[in-house]
Amino acid sequence: MSMAVLKKENIVLRASVADKTEAIRLVGNILVEQGYVEPSYVDKMFEREELTSTYMGNFIAIPHGTEDARSLVKNAGISVVQIPDGVDFGDGNIAKILIGIAGKDNEHLEILSKIAIVCSEEENIQKLIEAASEEDIIRLLNEVN
């Protein structure tokens, strides 16, 4: 049986971070602490960010490792960090929801497509930003079938 891709322990609500670096580290460290990835995966998240920003628009950023970081993933998982005040992801892009992704095989593609569907509705993004509990976030991201 594989680990849950998204569980309460993977979510941090009402986070406050100084900058993008701290934000990505927070998202990555959740994946490390919950046993989804090796610690060095976080470095690969920064490497990926250098190549091209993982800011997706609509207050959402999806930090993840580079292609060659797959060997550092033990189990597919996602982490969610809610930053109500936002964090600058460069070029004036403000991220308020960060979704860290650890992809094993192609499981993460399914996760990504679900997230894309949820985040294509602005009201859903607002609900994620305002969610008061981890359960609310899990429910929002699981509503899509």
DSSP file (Angstrom, degrees, kcal/mol; ACC not computed):
  #  RESIDUE AA STRUCTURE BP1 BP2  ACC     N-H-->O    O-->H-N    N-H-->O    O-->H-N    TCO  KAPPA ALPHA  PHI   PSI    X-CA   Y-CA   Z-CA
    1    1 A M              0   0    0      0, 0.0     2,-0.1     0, 0.0     0, 0.0   0.000 360.0 360.0 360.0 130.3    0.0    0.0    0.0
    2    2 A S        -     0   0    0      1,-0.1     3,-0.1    73,-0.0    73,-0.1  -0.475 360.0 -96.2 -85.2 158.9    1.4    3.4   -1.0
    3    3 A M        -     0   0    0     -2,-0.1     2,-0.2     1,-0.1    -1,-0.1  -0.250  50.3 -86.7 -65.4 156.9    1.4    6.3    1.4
    4    4 A A        -     0   0    0      1,-0.2     3,-0.2    73,-0.0    -1,-0.1  -0.473  31.2-143.1 -64.5 135.8   -1.3    8.9    1.1
    5    5 A V  S    S+     0   0    0      1,-0.3    73,-2.6    -2,-0.2     2,-0.4   0.883  89.2  22.0 -69.1 -38.3   -0.3   11.5   -1.5
    6    6 A L  S    S+     0   0    0     71,-0.2    -1,-0.3    73,-0.0     2,-0.3  -0.967  75.6 157.3-134.9 119.0   -1.9   14.3    0.5
    7    7 A K    >   -     0   0    0     -2,-0.4     3,-2.3    71,-0.3     4,-0.2  -0.868  55.5 -94.6-133.5 169.9   -2.5   14.1    4.3
    8    8 A K  G >  S+     0   0    0      1,-0.3     3,-1.9    -2,-0.3    -1,-0.0   0.855 120.7  59.9 -52.5 -40.1   -3.0   16.6    7.1
    9    9 A E  G 3  S+     0   0    0      1,-0.3    -1,-0.3     3,-0.0    25,-0.0   0.652  97.2  61.9 -65.4 -14.1    0.7   16.5    8.0
   10   10 A N  G <  S+     0   0    0     -3,-2.3    70,-2.2    69,-0.1     2,-0.4   0.412  92.8  82.0 -90.1   1.9    1.6   17.7    4.5
   11   11 A I  E <   -a   80   0A   0     -3,-1.9     2,-0.5    68,-0.2    70,-0.2  -0.906  53.5-170.7-118.2 133.5   -0.2   21.0    4.9
   12   12 A V  E     -a   81   0A   0     68,-2.7    70,-2.8    -2,-0.4     3,-0.4  -0.981  14.6-159.5-120.5 120.9    0.9   24.2    6.6
   13   13 A L        +     0   0    0     -2,-0.5    70,-0.1     1,-0.2   119,-0.1  -0.662  66.5   8.5 -97.4 153.6   -1.8   26.8    7.1
   14   14 A R  S    S+     0   0    0     -2,-0.3    -1,-0.2   115,-0.2    69,-0.2   0.848  82.0 174.7  50.3  44.2   -1.3   30.6    7.6
   15   15 A A        -     0   0    0     67,-2.9     2,-0.4    -3,-0.4    70,-0.4  -0.458  19.9-156.2 -77.5 153.4    2.5   30.4    7.0
   16   16 A S        +     0   0    0     -2,-0.1     2,-0.3    67,-0.1    71,-0.1  -0.983  16.2 178.7-131.1 122.0    4.5   33.6    6.9
   17   17 A V        -     0   0    0     -2,-0.4     3,-0.1    69,-0.2     4,-0.0  -0.906  31.9-138.3-126.4 152.5    7.8   33.5    4.9
   18   18 A A  S    S-     0   0    0     -2,-0.3     2,-0.3     1,-0.2    -1,-0.1   0.871  79.5 -19.8 -74.5 -37.5   10.4   36.2    4.2
   19   19 A D  S  > S-     0   0    0     68,-0.1     4,-2.1     1,-0.1    -1,-0.2  -0.924  75.9 -78.2-160.3 179.1   10.9   35.3    0.6
   20   20 A K  H  > S+     0   0    0     68,-0.5     4,-2.8    -2,-0.3     5,-0.2   0.859 121.7  56.5 -58.4 -40.3   10.6   32.7   -2.2
   21   21 A T  H  > S+     0   0    0      1,-0.2     4,-2.4     2,-0.2    -1,-0.2   0.936 109.4  45.1 -59.6 -47.6   13.7   30.7   -1.0
   22   22 A E  H  > S+     0   0    0      1,-0.2     4,-2.1     2,-0.2    -1,-0.2   0.873 112.6  53.1 -63.8 -37.2   12.2   30.3    2.5
   23   23 A A  H  X S+     0   0    0     -4,-2.1     4,-2.2     2,-0.2    -2,-0.2   0.934 110.7  44.9 -64.5 -47.2    8.8   29.3    0.9
   24   24 A I  H  X S+     0   0    0     -4,-2.8     4,-2.8     1,-0.2     5,-0.2   0.893 111.9  53.1 -65.7 -39.2   10.3   26.6   -1.3
   25   25 A R  H  X S+     0   0    0     -4,-2.4     4,-2.9    -5,-0.2    -1,-0.2   0.907 108.9  49.9 -62.4 -40.2   12.4   25.3    1.5
   26   26 A L  H  X S+     0   0    0     -4,-2.1     4,-1.5     2,-0.2    -2,-0.2   0.939 112.6  46.2 -62.5 -48.1    9.2   25.0    3.7
   27   27 A V  H  X S+     0   0    0     -4,-2.2     4,-1.1     1,-0.2    -2,-0.2   0.907 116.7  45.4 -60.6 -43.7    7.3   23.2    0.9
   28   28 A G  H  X S+     0   0    0     -4,-2.8     4,-1.8     1,-0.2    -2,-0.2   0.888 107.7  56.1 -69.1 -40.6   10.3   20.9    0.3
   29   29 A N  H  X S+     0   0    0     -4,-2.9     4,-3.3     1,-0.2     5,-0.2   0.821 101.3  58.0 -65.3 -30.3   11.0   20.1    4.0
   30   30 A I  H  X S+     0   0    0     -4,-1.5     4,-2.3     2,-0.2    -1,-0.2   0.942 107.0  48.5 -61.8 -45.0    7.5   18.9    4.5
   31   31 A L  H  <>S+     0   0    0     -4,-1.1     5,-2.5     2,-0.2     6,-1.2   0.867 114.5  46.4 -62.7 -36.5    8.1   16.3    1.8
   32   32 A V  H ><5S+     0   0    0     -4,-1.8     3,-1.7     4,-0.2    -2,-0.2   0.961 113.6  47.0 -68.1 -52.3   11.4   15.3    3.4
   33   33 A E  H 3<5S+     0   0    0     -4,-3.3    -2,-0.2     1,-0.3    -1,-0.2   0.815 110.8  52.1 -63.1 -31.8   10.0   15.1    7.0
   34   34 A Q  T 3<5S-     0   0    0     -4,-2.3    -1,-0.3    -5,-0.2    -2,-0.2   0.397 118.1-110.3 -88.9   5.1    7.0   13.1    5.9
   35   35 A G  T < 5S+     0   0    0     -3,-1.7    -3,-0.2     2,-0.2    -2,-0.1   0.688  84.3 116.7  83.7  18.9    9.2   10.5    4.1
   36   36 A Y  S   <S+     0   0    0     -5,-2.5    38,-3.3    -6,-0.2    39,-1.9   0.831  77.2  17.7 -86.3 -33.8    8.4   11.2    0.5
   37   37 A V  B    S-F   73   0B   0     -6,-1.2    36,-0.2    36,-0.3    -2,-0.2  -0.905  77.9-101.4-138.1 160.9   11.8   12.4   -0.7
   38   38 A E    >   -     0   0    0     34,-2.6     3,-2.3    -2,-0.3     4,-0.4  -0.505  44.8-109.3 -73.6 151.8   15.5   12.4    0.2
   39   39 A P  T >  S+     0   0    0      0, 0.0     3,-1.4     0, 0.0     4,-0.5   0.829 116.8  64.4 -53.4 -34.0   16.8   15.7    1.7
   40   40 A S  T 3> S+     0   0    0      1,-0.3     4,-1.3     2,-0.2     3,-0.4   0.643  82.1  79.4 -68.5 -11.8   18.7   16.5   -1.5
   41   41 A Y  H <> S+     0   0    0     -3,-2.3     4,-1.4     1,-0.2    -1,-0.3   0.861  85.0  61.7 -60.5 -33.9   15.4   16.7   -3.4
   42   42 A V  H <> S+     0   0    0     -3,-1.4     4,-1.6    -4,-0.4     3,-0.3   0.885  99.6  53.6 -61.2 -38.5   15.0   20.2   -1.9
   43   43 A D  H  > S+     0   0    0     -4,-0.5     4,-2.1    -3,-0.4    -1,-0.2   0.890 106.1  53.4 -61.1 -38.0   18.2   21.3   -3.7
   44   44 A K  H  X S+     0   0    0     -4,-1.3     4,-2.2     1,-0.2    -1,-0.2   0.772 102.7  58.0 -69.4 -25.7   16.7   20.0   -6.9
   45   45 A M  H  X S+     0   0    0     -4,-1.4     4,-1.9    -3,-0.3    19,-0.3   0.901 108.5  45.5 -68.2 -40.2   13.6   22.1   -6.3
   46   46 A F  H  X S+     0   0    0     -4,-1.6     4,-1.7     2,-0.2    -2,-0.2   0.887 111.3  52.9 -67.8 -37.9   15.8   25.2   -6.2
   47   47 A E  H  X S+     0   0    0     -4,-2.1     4,-1.4     1,-0.2    -2,-0.2   0.920 109.2  49.3 -61.3 -43.9   17.6   24.0   -9.3
   48   48 A R  H  X S+     0   0    0     -4,-2.2     4,-2.0     1,-0.2    -1,-0.2   0.888 108.1  53.9 -62.0 -41.0   14.3   23.7  -11.1
   49   49 A E  H  < S+     0   0    0     -4,-1.9    -1,-0.2     1,-0.2    -2,-0.2   0.836 104.2  55.7 -65.3 -33.0   13.3   27.2  -10.0
   50   50 A E  H  < S+     0   0    0     -4,-1.7    -1,-0.2     1,-0.2    -2,-0.2   0.873 105.9  52.0 -65.1 -37.6   16.5   28.6  -11.5
   51   51 A L  H  < S-     0   0    0     -4,-1.4     2,-0.3     1,-0.3    -2,-0.2   0.953 134.2 -21.6 -65.2 -50.6   15.6   27.0  -14.9
   52   52 A T  S  < S-     0   0    0     -4,-2.0    -1,-0.3     0, 0.0    -2,-0.1  -0.944  77.1 -94.8-161.8 140.6   12.1   28.5  -15.0
   53   53 A S        -     0   0    0     -2,-0.3    -4,-0.1    -3,-0.2    -3,-0.1  -0.242  20.3-147.6 -59.8 141.6    9.8   29.9  -12.4
   54   54 A T        +     0   0    0     35,-0.1     8,-2.4    10,-0.0     2,-0.4   0.228  58.2 127.0 -93.9  14.1    7.2   27.4  -11.1
   55   55 A Y  E     -B   61   0A   0      6,-0.2     6,-0.3    34,-0.2     3,-0.1  -0.594  38.8-173.1 -71.2 128.6    4.7   30.3  -10.6
   56   56 A M  E     -     0   0A   0      4,-3.2     5,-0.2    -2,-0.4    -1,-0.1   0.489  38.2-106.8-104.0  -5.1    1.6   29.2  -12.5
   57   57 A G  E >  S+B   60   0A   0      3,-0.8     3,-2.0    37,-0.0    -1,-0.3  -0.310  93.5  70.9  97.4 168.7   -0.5   32.4  -12.2
   58   58 A N  T 3  S-     0   0    0      1,-0.3     3,-0.1    -2,-0.1    38,-0.1   0.836 128.4 -61.9  51.0  38.8   -3.6   33.0  -10.0
   59   59 A F  T 3  S+     0   0    0     35,-0.2    37,-2.7     1,-0.2    38,-2.3   0.598 107.7 124.7  69.4  12.0   -1.5   33.1   -6.8
   60   60 A I  E <   +Bc  57  97A   0     -3,-2.0    -4,-3.2    35,-0.2    -3,-0.8  -0.883  34.3 178.0-111.3 134.5   -0.4   29.5   -7.3
   61   61 A A  E     -Bc  55  98A   0     36,-2.3    38,-2.6    -2,-0.4    -6,-0.2  -0.986  12.1-161.7-128.0 144.8    3.2   28.1   -7.5
   62   62 A I        -     0   0    0     -8,-2.4    38,-0.2    -2,-0.4    36,-0.1  -0.653  11.5-167.5-126.5  75.3    4.1   24.5   -7.9
   63   63 A P        +     0   0    0      0, 0.0    38,-2.0     0, 0.0     2,-0.3  -0.376  20.6 154.0 -64.1 138.0    7.7   23.9   -6.8
   64   64 A H  B     -d  101   0A   0    -19,-0.3   -16,-0.2    36,-0.2    38,-0.1  -0.970  41.0 -88.8-157.0 167.6    9.1   20.5   -7.8
   65   65 A G        -     0   0    0     36,-0.7   -20,-0.2    -2,-0.3   -23,-0.1  -0.204  46.6 -92.7 -77.9 169.5   12.4   18.9   -8.5
   66   66 A T    >   -     0   0    0    -22,-0.2     3,-1.9   -25,-0.2     4,-0.2  -0.233  45.0 -96.3 -71.8 169.2   14.2   18.6  -11.8
   67   67 A E  G >  S+     0   0    0      1,-0.3     3,-1.3     2,-0.2    -1,-0.1   0.884 125.3  54.5 -54.4 -41.5   13.8   15.6  -14.1
   68   68 A D  G 3  S+     0   0    0      1,-0.3     3,-0.5     2,-0.1    -1,-0.3   0.458  91.0  76.7 -77.6   3.0   16.9   14.0  -12.8
   69   69 A A  G X   +     0   0    0     -3,-1.9     3,-2.2     1,-0.2     4,-0.3   0.494  64.2  96.5 -88.1  -2.8   15.6   14.3   -9.2
   70   70 A R  G X  S+     0   0    0     -3,-1.3     3,-1.9     1,-0.3    -1,-0.2   0.840  74.8  62.0 -57.1 -34.6   13.2   11.3   -9.6
   71   71 A S  G 3  S+     0   0    0     -3,-0.5    -1,-0.3     1,-0.3    -2,-0.1   0.686  98.2  59.1 -65.9 -15.3   15.7    8.9   -8.1
   72   72 A L  G <  S+     0   0    0     -3,-2.2   -34,-2.6   -34,-0.1     2,-0.6   0.470  85.1  95.8 -91.4  -2.2   15.4   11.0   -4.9
   73   73 A V  B <   +F   37   0B   0     -3,-1.9   -36,-0.3    -4,-0.3     3,-0.1  -0.794  44.9 177.5 -93.5 124.1   11.7   10.4   -4.6
   74   74 A K  S    S+     0   0    0    -38,-3.3     2,-0.3    -2,-0.6   -37,-0.2   0.837  73.6   3.7 -90.4 -39.3   10.7    7.5   -2.3
   75   75 A N  S    S-     0   0    0    -39,-1.9    -1,-0.4   -73,-0.1     2,-0.2  -0.995  82.8-102.2-145.5 145.1    6.9    8.0   -2.6
   76   76 A A        +     0   0    0     -2,-0.3     2,-0.3    -3,-0.1    27,-0.2  -0.463  58.7 146.1 -66.1 135.9    4.7   10.3   -4.7
   77   77 A G  E     - E   0 102A   0     25,-1.9    25,-3.0    -2,-0.2     2,-0.4  -0.993  36.1-142.6-163.4 163.1    3.4   13.1   -2.6
   78   78 A I  E     - E   0 101A   0    -73,-2.6     2,-0.4    -2,-0.3   -71,-0.3  -0.980   7.6-158.3-132.1 150.2    2.4   16.7   -2.4
   79   79 A S  E     - E   0 100A   0     21,-2.1    21,-2.4    -2,-0.4     2,-0.4  -0.934   8.6-154.4-121.3 149.9    2.7   19.3    0.2
   80   80 A V  E     -aE  11  99A   0    -70,-2.2   -68,-2.7    -2,-0.4     2,-0.5  -0.988   8.4-173.8-128.7 127.5    0.6   22.4    0.5
   81   81 A V  E     -aE  12  98A   0     17,-2.8    17,-2.8    -2,-0.4     2,-0.5  -0.983  11.1-154.7-122.4 124.4    1.6   25.7    2.1
   82   82 A Q  E     - E   0  97A   0    -70,-2.8   -67,-2.9    -2,-0.5    15,-0.2  -0.855  11.7-178.7 -98.8 124.5   -0.9   28.5    2.4
   83   83 A I  E >   -     0   0A   0     13,-3.6     3,-1.9    -2,-0.5   -67,-0.1  -0.789   4.0-174.1-124.6  85.9    0.6   32.0    2.7
   84   84 A P  E 3  S+     0   0A   0      0, 0.0    -1,-0.1     0, 0.0   -68,-0.1   0.816  86.0  47.1 -54.6 -35.5   -2.3   34.4    3.1
   85   85 A D  E 3  S-     0   0A   0    -70,-0.4    11,-0.1     1,-0.1   -69,-0.1   0.594 111.2-133.2 -83.0  -9.1   -0.1   37.5    2.8
   86   86 A G  E <   -     0   0A   0     -3,-1.9     2,-0.4    10,-0.2    10,-0.2   0.148   7.3-117.8  80.8 161.4    1.7   36.1   -0.3
   87   87 A V  E     - E   0  95A   0      8,-1.7     8,-2.9    -4,-0.1     2,-0.5  -0.997  27.7-110.7-138.9 138.6    5.3   35.8   -1.2
   88   88 A D  E     - E   0  94A   0     -2,-0.4   -68,-0.5     6,-0.2     6,-0.2  -0.563  26.0-174.7 -74.3 120.1    7.0   37.4   -4.3
   89   89 A F        -     0   0    0      4,-3.9   -34,-0.2    -2,-0.5    -1,-0.1   0.163  58.1 -82.4 -97.9  16.8    7.9   34.7   -6.8
   90   90 A G  S >  S+     0   0    0      3,-0.3     3,-2.2   -37,-0.0    -1,-0.3   0.049 110.3  49.2  97.7 150.4    9.7   37.3   -9.0
   91   91 A D  T 3  S-     0   0    0      1,-0.3     3,-0.1    -3,-0.1    -3,-0.0   0.769 131.4 -64.1  55.7  28.7    8.4   39.7  -11.6
   92   92 A G  T 3  S+     0   0    0      1,-0.3     2,-0.6     0, 0.0    -1,-0.3   0.621  95.1 146.8  74.1  10.7    5.8   40.9   -9.2
   93   93 A N    <   -     0   0    0     -3,-2.2    -4,-3.9   -35,-0.0     2,-0.6  -0.725  34.4-156.2 -83.1 119.8    4.1   37.5   -9.2
   94   94 A I  E     - E   0  88A   0     -2,-0.6     2,-0.5    -6,-0.2    -6,-0.2  -0.856   3.5-159.7-102.4 123.4    2.6   36.9   -5.7
   95   95 A A  E     + E   0  87A   0     -8,-2.9    -8,-1.7    -2,-0.6   -35,-0.2  -0.863  20.8 166.6-102.1 132.5    2.1   33.3   -4.6
   96   96 A K  E    S+     0   0A   0    -37,-2.7   -13,-3.6    -2,-0.5     2,-0.4   0.537  72.4  45.8-116.3 -16.5   -0.4   32.5   -1.8
   97   97 A I  E     -cE  60  82A   0    -38,-2.3   -36,-2.3   -15,-0.2     2,-0.5  -0.986  66.3-170.6-128.9 122.0   -0.7   28.8   -2.3
   98   98 A L  E     -cE  61  81A   0    -17,-2.8   -17,-2.8    -2,-0.4     2,-0.6  -0.950   1.7-168.5-112.0 129.7    2.4   26.7   -2.8
   99   99 A I  E     - E   0  80A   0    -38,-2.6     2,-0.4    -2,-0.5   -19,-0.2  -0.934   8.3-157.0-120.3 108.4    2.0   23.1   -3.8
  100  100 A G  E     - E   0  79A   0    -21,-2.4   -21,-2.1    -2,-0.6     2,-0.5  -0.670  11.1-157.9 -85.6 136.0    5.2   21.0   -3.6
  101  101 A I  E     -dE  64  78A   0    -38,-2.0   -36,-0.7    -2,-0.4     2,-0.6  -0.955  18.5-173.5-123.8 129.6    5.2   17.9   -5.8
  102  102 A A  E     - E   0  77A   0    -25,-3.0   -25,-1.9    -2,-0.5     2,-0.5  -0.959  21.7-160.4-114.6 110.6    7.3   14.8   -5.5
  103  103 A G        -     0   0    0     -2,-0.6     2,-0.4   -27,-0.2   -30,-0.2  -0.804  13.5-176.6-101.5 128.4    6.6   12.7   -8.6
  104  104 A K    >   -     0   0    0     -2,-0.5     3,-1.9   -33,-0.0     4,-0.4  -0.973  68.6 -33.6-117.5 133.3    7.3    9.0   -8.7
  105  105 A D  T 3  S-     0   0    0     -2,-0.4     3,-0.1     1,-0.3     4,-0.0  -0.350 118.5 -43.1  52.4-127.1    6.7    7.3  -12.1
  106  106 A N  T >> S+     0   0    0      1,-0.1     3,-1.3     2,-0.1     4,-0.9   0.302 109.8 106.1-116.4  12.0    3.8    9.1  -13.5
  107  107 A E  H X> S+     0   0    0     -3,-1.9     4,-1.6     1,-0.3     3,-0.7   0.874  75.9  59.2 -56.1 -38.3    1.6    9.4  -10.4
  108  108 A H  H 3> S+     0   0    0     -4,-0.4     4,-3.2     1,-0.2    -1,-0.3   0.751  94.5  64.3 -67.8 -21.3    2.4   13.1  -10.1
  109  109 A L  H <> S+     0   0    0     -3,-1.3     4,-2.3     2,-0.2    -1,-0.2   0.894 102.7  48.5 -67.4 -37.3    1.0   13.8  -13.5
  110  110 A E  H <X S+     0   0    0     -4,-0.9     4,-2.0    -3,-0.7    -1,-0.2   0.916 112.7  48.5 -64.0 -43.7   -2.4   12.8  -12.3
  111  111 A I  H  X S+     0   0    0     -4,-1.6     4,-2.6     1,-0.2    -2,-0.2   0.941 111.0  50.9 -60.8 -47.9   -1.9   15.0   -9.2
  112  112 A L  H  X S+     0   0    0     -4,-3.2     4,-2.7     1,-0.2    -2,-0.2   0.890 108.7  50.4 -58.3 -41.9   -0.8   17.9  -11.4
  113  113 A S  H  X S+     0   0    0     -4,-2.3     4,-2.0     2,-0.2    -1,-0.2   0.888 110.2  50.4 -67.9 -36.1   -3.9   17.6  -13.7
  114  114 A K  H  X S+     0   0    0     -4,-2.0     4,-2.7     2,-0.2    -2,-0.2   0.939 111.9  47.7 -62.4 -46.6   -6.2   17.6  -10.6
  115  115 A I  H  X S+     0   0    0     -4,-2.6     4,-3.1     1,-0.2    -2,-0.2   0.913 109.8  53.0 -60.8 -42.8   -4.5   20.7   -9.3
  116  116 A A  H  X S+     0   0    0     -4,-2.7     4,-0.6     1,-0.2    -1,-0.2   0.898 110.3  47.7 -60.3 -40.6   -4.7   22.3  -12.7
  117  117 A I  H >< S+     0   0    0     -4,-2.0     3,-0.9     2,-0.2     4,-0.4   0.942 114.1  45.9 -66.3 -47.2   -8.5   21.7  -12.8
  118  118 A V  H >< S+     0   0    0     -4,-2.7     3,-1.3     1,-0.2     6,-0.3   0.931 114.8  48.1 -58.9 -45.7   -9.1   22.9   -9.2
  119  119 A C  H 3< S+     0   0    0     -4,-3.1    -1,-0.2     1,-0.3    -2,-0.2   0.491  93.0  75.1 -80.2  -2.7   -6.9   26.0   -9.9
  120  120 A S  T << S+     0   0    0     -3,-0.9     2,-0.6    -4,-0.6    -1,-0.3   0.668  87.1  72.4 -79.6 -14.2   -8.6   26.9  -13.1
  121  121 A E  S X> S-     0   0    0     -3,-1.3     4,-1.6    -4,-0.4     3,-0.8  -0.889  73.8-154.4-101.2 116.6  -11.6   28.1  -11.1
  122  122 A E  H 3> S+     0   0    0     -2,-0.6     4,-2.2     1,-0.3     5,-0.2   0.842  93.8  58.5 -60.4 -32.4  -10.7   31.4   -9.3
  123  123 A E  H 3> S+     0   0    0      1,-0.2     4,-2.0     2,-0.2    -1,-0.3   0.860 103.4  53.2 -66.9 -31.8  -13.3   30.7   -6.6
  124  124 A N  H <> S+     0   0    0     -3,-0.8     4,-2.3    -6,-0.3    -1,-0.2   0.902 107.4  51.0 -66.4 -39.7  -11.5   27.5   -5.7
  125  125 A I  H  X S+     0   0    0     -4,-1.6     4,-2.6     1,-0.2    -2,-0.2   0.922 108.9  51.2 -62.5 -43.3   -8.2   29.3   -5.4
  126  126 A Q  H  X S+     0   0    0     -4,-2.2     4,-2.0     1,-0.2    -1,-0.2   0.900 109.2  51.2 -59.7 -40.8   -9.9   31.8   -3.1
  127  127 A K  H  X S+     0   0    0     -4,-2.0     4,-1.1     1,-0.2    -1,-0.2   0.889 109.9  49.4 -64.7 -38.8  -11.2   28.9   -1.0
  128  128 A L  H  < S+     0   0    0     -4,-2.3     3,-0.4     1,-0.2    -2,-0.2   0.916 111.7  48.8 -65.0 -41.7   -7.7   27.4   -0.8
  129  129 A I  H  < S+     0   0    0     -4,-2.6    -2,-0.2     1,-0.2    -1,-0.2   0.846 120.0  37.5 -65.8 -33.7   -6.3   30.8    0.3
  130  130 A E  H  < S+     0   0    0     -4,-2.0    -1,-0.2    -5,-0.2    -2,-0.2   0.481  82.8 134.9 -98.3  -3.2   -9.0   31.2    2.9
  131  131 A A     <  -     0   0    0     -4,-1.1    -3,-0.1    -3,-0.4     3,-0.0  -0.176  38.6-163.0 -52.6 133.3   -9.2   27.5    4.1
  132  132 A A        +     0   0    0      1,-0.1     2,-0.3  -119,-0.1    -1,-0.2   0.586  67.5  34.9 -96.3 -12.2   -9.3   27.4    7.9
  133  133 A S  S  > S-     0   0    0      1,-0.1     4,-1.4     0, 0.0     3,-0.2  -0.961  75.7-119.2-142.0 159.4   -8.4   23.7    8.2
  134  134 A E  H  > S+     0   0    0     -2,-0.3     4,-2.5     1,-0.2     5,-0.2   0.873 114.7  59.9 -61.5 -37.1   -6.2   21.0    6.6
  135  135 A E  H  > S+     0   0    0      1,-0.2     4,-2.8     2,-0.2    -1,-0.2   0.884 100.3  55.1 -59.9 -38.4   -9.4   19.1    5.9
  136  136 A D  H  > S+     0   0    0     -3,-0.2     4,-2.5     2,-0.2    -1,-0.2   0.919 109.5  46.6 -60.2 -43.4  -10.8   21.9    3.8
  137  137 A I  H  X S+     0   0    0     -4,-1.4     4,-2.4     2,-0.2     5,-0.2   0.929 112.9  48.5 -65.8 -45.2   -7.7   21.9    1.6
  138  138 A I  H  X S+     0   0    0     -4,-2.5     4,-1.5     1,-0.2    -2,-0.2   0.913 112.3  49.9 -61.6 -42.1   -7.8   18.1    1.2
  139  139 A R  H  X S+     0   0    0     -4,-2.8     4,-1.2    -5,-0.2    -2,-0.2   0.931 110.6  49.3 -62.7 -46.0  -11.4   18.3    0.3
  140  140 A L  H  < S+     0   0    0     -4,-2.5     4,-0.4     1,-0.2     3,-0.3   0.907 114.7  43.6 -60.5 -42.5  -10.9   21.0   -2.2
  141  141 A L  H  < S+     0   0    0     -4,-2.4    -1,-0.2     1,-0.2    -2,-0.2   0.684 116.7  47.2 -80.1 -16.2   -8.0   19.1   -3.9
  142  142 A N  H  < S+     0   0    0     -4,-1.5    -1,-0.2    -5,-0.2    -2,-0.2   0.557  87.5  85.8 -97.8  -8.8   -9.9   15.8   -3.8
  143  143 A E  S  < S+     0   0    0     -4,-1.2     2,-0.4    -3,-0.3    -1,-0.1   0.810  73.8  84.3 -61.7 -29.2  -13.2   17.1   -5.2
  144  144 A V              0   0    0     -4,-0.4   -30,-0.1    -3,-0.2   -26,-0.0  -0.584 360.0 360.0 -79.3 130.8  -12.0   16.6   -8.7
  145  145 A N              0   0    0     -2,-0.4    -1,-0.1   -31,-0.0    -2,-0.1   0.411 360.0 360.0-111.7 360.0  -12.4   13.1  -10.1
